[in-house]
Amino acid sequence: MEPEVKNETLNSENVTVKIDTPGSITTIDSSDSAGNEQWREIGAKISDFLADLPAYLSDFFGEYKRPILTISLIIGALIAVKLLLAVLGAINDLPLFSSLFELIGMGYSAWFIWRYLLKASTREQLANEFTSLREQVLGK
């Protein structure tokens, strides 16, 4: 099995390039200078904006300092809660820790019931502490 070889002769046309003036590639039109002027104006506007950007940012942060701080704290708290839940979920997946956490929770619940809920005097004390905490938080 041998490949078949075809010999074909191609004839091409000769192309000649005529240069009127040696060394000149393009000529500058008046429309190009108007376009360059527009680019210069745009560049000047951009450079002026970038020069004034620190002043704009300081005015913005000065005016909206409290809302920005509030939003930042909320986002930070959400990230902290998500991170805490991820760590607790990872610890809970370990074999003995989930049972240990359940025992700790049951022990704390038993202590809380023994300390605050069995006697009427301690229930009253707990209600007073809850009322004072609510007044501190709500401002009443």
Summary of the structure (lengths in Angstrom):
residues: 140
radius of gyration: 40.2
end to end distance: 101.9
largest distance: 114.5
contacts: 221
relative contact order: 0.03
helix: 73%
strand: 0%
